[in-house]
Amino acid sequence: MSLNNKVRNMILKFCANLNFLFAENNAPYLERLYMAKQAGFRGIEISYPDKISLDDLIKTKNETNLELVLMNIKLGSEPDTAFGSTSLPNLENTFQQHFLDTIALAKKLNCHKIHLMSGKVKNESREKHLKTYIKNLKFAVEHLEKEKILGLIEPINGYAVPDYFLNNYKTAVDVIKEIDSPYLKLMVDLYHLQHIQGDVTNSIKELMPIIGHFQIAQVPNRNEPNAFGELNYEYIFDIIKNSGYRGWIGCEYKPKDGTSHGLNWITQYGFKL
């Protein structure tokens, strides 16, 4: 690879999803921040930290100087809300409280992206879920616009989460177009994209105007991007780079033989953390 290609590849920047990376031996969550920093990451993604001391999290974040790129919306402890409540009929008050709690925390942590998880379809129709979903996202966007925080919705494939409401890109695109706010965009996890519809090249190009965040993992086993599998990430990274995308790319994969050992894909593809 030429020097010019190496320089151009450095345009892409990668953040560590701490639900997946540095989780070996059940490493405590705060220790994962130090491990990510030591590995060279400059940004991280996390779940809503309801089991971590906020003061300790802020202290650790400040010590590591890591950017908190993305956090998931607060989830409920009940099975019905374990994957979010944004689309769940009759639980609008639950969603609003979870969302407002997340907004407040994101401001304290200087986080500018929130993943608004839809929840699972159980007893109500998809039509009723869709109506609730749009209603709740409109509520969310009013606050997101005020706080200059980007809301993200992500289609998740049915192999990973059966009965997840937002399980296709057509619904996601239609909802984003209907709400029509620069503060609601699409999160494309290439692992889910391949499972849901494939045609990765054309999908990225068509969806790019509304994409606010990428995540990566190989298919089908959700390991490092250079693992043996269906996707050619050397080609895919070129597609993303040439599209003009300059945001973060989340590393949400399951390390096959330990996080640090698996990070060789960074240099293999000519990148630098």
Backbone torsions as a table, in degrees:
resi	resn	phi	psi	omega
1	MET	NA	134.2	-178.0
2	SER	-73.6	162.4	177.5
3	LEU	-59.6	-40.1	180.0
4	ASN	-61.3	-40.9	178.0
5	ASN	-65.2	-38.5	178.3
6	LYS	-63.3	-42.8	179.3
7	VAL	-63.4	-43.6	-179.4
8	ARG	-65.3	-36.6	-179.4
9	ASN	-66.0	-24.5	179.6
10	MET	-70.7	-6.9	175.2
11	ILE	-61.5	-36.7	-179.9
12	LEU	-77.3	138.6	-179.6
13	LYS	-128.3	139.7	-170.5
14	PHE	-118.6	137.1	176.7
15	CYS	-118.7	152.3	-175.2
16	ALA	-91.7	124.6	172.3
17	ASN	-83.2	113.4	-171.3
18	LEU	-81.2	-0.8	169.8
19	ASN	-77.6	-24.0	-176.5
20	PHE	-111.9	-43.8	-175.9
21	LEU	-90.2	146.6	177.9
22	PHE	61.9	26.2	-178.6
23	ALA	-98.7	6.4	-179.3
24	GLU	-58.8	144.9	178.3
25	ASN	56.1	30.2	179.4
26	ASN	52.2	44.3	179.9
27	ALA	-55.1	132.8	177.1
28	PRO	-53.8	144.5	-170.9
29	TYR	-57.6	-43.8	-177.5
30	LEU	-66.1	-32.1	177.6
31	GLU	-64.9	-28.3	-179.4
32	ARG	-65.1	-29.9	176.6
33	LEU	-63.8	-44.6	179.2
34	TYR	-64.9	-38.0	179.3
35	MET	-66.9	-39.5	178.0
36	ALA	-64.4	-42.3	178.8
37	LYS	-62.6	-44.8	-178.8
38	GLN	-63.2	-33.7	-179.9
39	ALA	-74.3	-15.1	177.4
40	GLY	111.4	-2.4	178.8
41	PHE	-67.5	146.2	176.7
42	ARG	-109.7	-10.9	-179.4
43	GLY	-141.0	157.3	-178.6
44	ILE	-139.2	159.9	169.8
45	GLU	-120.7	143.6	-179.7
46	ILE	-141.5	163.1	166.6
47	SER	-79.0	170.1	173.8
48	TYR	-61.2	123.2	-171.2
49	PRO	-85.4	64.9	-176.0
50	ASP	-79.6	-7.2	179.1
51	LYS	-113.0	15.0	-179.4
52	ILE	-123.4	140.7	174.6
53	SER	-61.7	125.5	179.9
54	LEU	-61.9	-41.2	178.9
55	ASP	-60.9	-41.6	179.5
56	ASP	-67.5	-38.0	179.3
57	LEU	-64.9	-45.2	178.8
58	ILE	-62.4	-42.6	179.3
59	LYS	-61.1	-46.2	-178.5
60	THR	-67.1	-42.0	178.7
61	LYS	-61.0	-42.3	179.6
62	ASN	-67.3	-39.4	-179.2
63	GLU	-66.8	-36.7	-178.5
64	THR	-86.5	-18.0	-177.7
65	ASN	59.2	31.0	177.4
66	LEU	-83.4	142.2	174.2
67	GLU	-84.6	127.4	173.6
68	LEU	-83.7	100.6	-172.1
69	VAL	-77.1	-42.4	-170.6
70	LEU	-149.7	140.7	170.3
71	MET	-135.7	149.3	176.7
72	ASN	-79.7	152.8	174.6
73	ILE	-63.0	151.9	176.5
74	LYS	-58.0	136.1	180.0
75	LEU	-108.6	158.1	178.3
76	GLY	-85.4	162.5	178.1
77	SER	-84.6	-16.6	179.7
78	GLU	-79.7	150.3	180.0
79	PRO	-55.2	-34.7	-177.2
80	ASP	-66.1	-25.7	-176.4
81	THR	-114.2	12.4	-176.9
82	ALA	-68.7	-19.0	177.0
83	PHE	-118.0	28.4	178.0
84	GLY	100.8	168.8	-177.1
85	SER	-135.0	11.0	-172.8
86	THR	-61.2	-31.6	-178.2
87	SER	-106.1	4.4	-170.5
88	LEU	-82.5	115.2	178.8
89	PRO	-60.2	143.6	176.2
90	ASN	72.2	7.7	177.7
91	LEU	-123.8	30.5	-178.5
92	GLU	-60.6	-38.4	179.5
93	ASN	-65.4	-37.5	176.5
94	THR	-62.8	-46.7	178.1
95	PHE	-58.6	-48.3	-176.5
96	GLN	-59.7	-41.3	-179.9
97	GLN	-67.7	-43.5	178.0
98	HIS	-61.8	-40.4	-179.3
99	PHE	-66.8	-47.1	-178.6
100	LEU	-64.8	-37.1	174.9
101	ASP	-61.3	-40.0	-178.5
102	THR	-69.3	-42.0	177.5
103	ILE	-59.3	-45.4	-178.8
104	ALA	-61.5	-41.5	-179.8
105	LEU	-70.8	-40.1	179.3
106	ALA	-59.0	-39.1	178.5
107	LYS	-64.3	-41.3	-180.0
108	LYS	-66.2	-31.8	-176.3
109	LEU	-97.9	3.5	-179.7
110	ASN	55.7	44.8	178.1
111	CYS	-101.3	133.1	-172.3
112	HIS	-113.6	10.5	175.6
113	LYS	-138.3	133.3	177.8
114	ILE	-127.0	128.4	175.9
115	HIS	-88.4	116.5	-177.4
116	LEU	-94.2	91.0	-174.9
117	MET	-70.4	138.9	-169.6
118	SER	-80.9	-30.7	-172.0
119	GLY	92.5	173.9	-174.9
120	LYS	-105.9	147.8	175.8
121	VAL	-80.0	127.8	-178.6
122	LYS	-124.5	-80.7	-174.2
123	ASN	-103.4	-22.9	-177.3
124	GLU	-91.3	163.1	-179.5
125	SER	-73.4	158.4	175.5
126	ARG	-62.6	-33.1	178.8
127	GLU	-62.4	-41.3	178.8
128	LYS	-69.6	-37.9	175.4
129	HIS	-61.1	-43.5	-179.0
130	LEU	-62.1	-43.4	178.6
131	LYS	-60.5	-43.6	178.8
132	THR	-66.8	-40.4	-179.3
133	TYR	-58.3	-50.1	-179.6
134	ILE	-63.8	-42.6	179.1
135	LYS	-59.5	-47.0	-178.2
136	ASN	-69.1	-36.2	178.5
137	LEU	-68.5	-34.5	175.8
138	LYS	-64.6	-40.3	175.1
139	PHE	-60.7	-45.5	-177.3
140	ALA	-63.4	-42.4	-175.7
141	VAL	-61.8	-34.3	177.4
142	GLU	-57.2	-40.7	-179.1
143	HIS	-80.7	-38.0	179.1
144	LEU	-61.2	-42.5	178.9
145	GLU	-63.8	-40.4	-179.3
146	LYS	-65.1	-40.0	-175.1
147	GLU	-93.1	-2.5	-178.7
148	LYS	58.7	44.4	176.5
149	ILE	-115.5	137.9	-177.3
150	LEU	-90.2	125.4	172.7
151	GLY	-90.0	138.9	-178.7
152	LEU	-124.3	138.8	171.2
153	ILE	-118.5	142.4	-172.2
154	GLU	-133.1	118.5	170.5
155	PRO	-65.5	132.7	-179.8
156	ILE	-121.7	133.6	-173.7
157	ASN	-74.5	154.8	-175.1
158	GLY	-71.6	-16.1	174.2
159	TYR	-72.1	-37.9	-178.2
160	ALA	-76.8	-46.6	-178.8
161	VAL	-136.3	93.2	178.1
162	PRO	-58.7	140.0	175.7
163	ASP	71.3	11.2	175.7
164	TYR	-63.6	134.6	-174.5
165	PHE	-63.0	-52.7	-177.3
166	LEU	-84.6	83.4	-174.5
167	ASN	-113.9	14.9	178.3
168	ASN	-153.7	159.1	-175.0
169	TYR	-83.1	-26.4	179.0
170	LYS	-61.8	-46.2	178.2
171	THR	-61.2	-44.1	-179.6
172	ALA	-60.3	-46.3	-179.8
173	VAL	-63.8	-44.5	-179.6
174	ASP	-61.1	-41.5	-179.0
175	VAL	-67.0	-45.0	-179.9
176	ILE	-62.4	-40.8	178.5
177	LYS	-66.0	-39.4	-179.5
178	GLU	-66.9	-42.6	-177.9
179	ILE	-75.1	-35.1	168.7
180	ASP	54.5	59.9	176.9
181	SER	-132.2	138.7	175.7
182	PRO	-67.2	-7.9	-179.3
183	TYR	-103.2	14.7	170.4
184	LEU	-132.4	115.1	-177.6
185	LYS	-135.0	-179.8	-174.7
186	LEU	-98.7	135.3	169.0
187	MET	-101.6	123.0	-179.6
188	VAL	-107.9	107.8	170.2
189	ASP	-92.6	116.3	-174.1
190	LEU	-64.2	-24.1	173.1
191	TYR	-62.8	-46.4	179.0
192	HIS	-72.6	-38.6	-179.7
193	LEU	-58.0	-45.4	-179.8
194	GLN	-63.8	-41.8	179.1
195	HIS	-66.0	-38.8	-172.9
196	ILE	-78.4	-46.2	-174.8
197	GLN	-144.9	-11.8	-179.7
198	GLY	63.8	-149.0	-179.8
199	ASP	47.6	52.5	-169.2
200	VAL	-58.9	-44.4	-176.9
201	THR	-58.6	-55.1	-178.5
202	ASN	-67.3	-34.8	179.2
203	SER	-62.2	-46.0	179.2
204	ILE	-61.3	-46.3	-178.5
205	LYS	-62.3	-41.5	-178.0
206	GLU	-72.8	-35.3	-176.4
207	LEU	-86.6	-15.6	-171.6
208	MET	-50.0	-39.8	-178.5
209	PRO	-59.8	-21.2	-178.6
210	ILE	-116.5	8.9	-179.6
211	ILE	-82.1	129.9	177.9
212	GLY	-113.1	-8.4	-177.7
213	HIS	-169.1	146.3	173.4
214	PHE	-116.2	152.3	166.3
215	GLN	-133.9	156.1	-173.4
216	ILE	-133.6	149.1	170.0
217	ALA	-173.2	152.1	177.3
218	GLN	-75.3	156.5	179.1
219	VAL	-116.6	136.0	13.2
220	PRO	-99.6	-6.9	-168.7
221	ASN	-93.0	2.5	175.0
222	ARG	61.3	35.9	177.5
223	ASN	-95.2	-166.3	179.6
224	GLU	-54.1	152.6	-178.2
225	PRO	-62.2	-22.9	179.1
226	ASN	-94.3	6.4	176.1
227	ALA	-70.0	158.5	177.9
228	PHE	-63.8	124.9	-177.9
229	GLY	179.8	-162.5	-171.1
230	GLU	-80.5	-23.3	-170.0
231	LEU	-105.2	137.8	175.7
232	ASN	-98.0	94.0	-173.6
233	TYR	-72.4	-25.7	175.0
234	GLU	-58.6	-43.5	178.1
235	TYR	-69.8	-44.0	-177.3
236	ILE	-62.8	-41.7	179.1
237	PHE	-62.2	-35.4	175.9
238	ASP	-65.1	-40.3	178.1
239	ILE	-60.6	-46.6	-179.4
240	ILE	-64.5	-45.8	-179.0
241	LYS	-60.4	-45.3	-176.7
242	ASN	-75.4	-13.0	177.5
243	SER	-75.2	-16.5	-177.4
244	GLY	96.9	0.4	179.3
245	TYR	-66.2	131.0	-178.1
246	ARG	-127.2	13.0	179.8
247	GLY	-86.0	-172.1	179.8
248	TRP	-78.5	155.0	172.8
249	ILE	-122.5	118.8	-176.4
250	GLY	-83.2	132.7	177.5
251	CYS	-91.3	89.5	-178.1
252	GLU	-111.3	70.1	-179.3
253	TYR	-130.9	164.7	179.6
254	LYS	-95.9	108.0	-179.7
255	PRO	-57.8	131.5	-175.3
256	LYS	-73.9	-41.5	-177.2
257	ASP	-133.6	40.7	-178.4
258	GLY	100.4	141.0	-174.5
259	THR	-60.3	-52.8	-174.9
260	SER	-62.4	-42.0	179.7
261	HIS	-62.0	-35.8	-175.9
262	GLY	-81.6	-5.8	-177.3
263	LEU	-77.6	5.5	178.4
264	ASN	-63.9	-17.9	178.5
265	TRP	-63.4	-25.9	-179.5
266	ILE	-59.1	-52.8	-179.3
267	THR	-77.0	-31.0	178.7
268	GLN	-56.9	-39.3	-179.2
269	TYR	-91.4	5.4	175.7
270	GLY	82.8	21.5	-178.6
271	PHE	-100.9	170.5	175.8
272	LYS	-142.2	130.6	179.2
273	LEU	-71.1	NA	NA
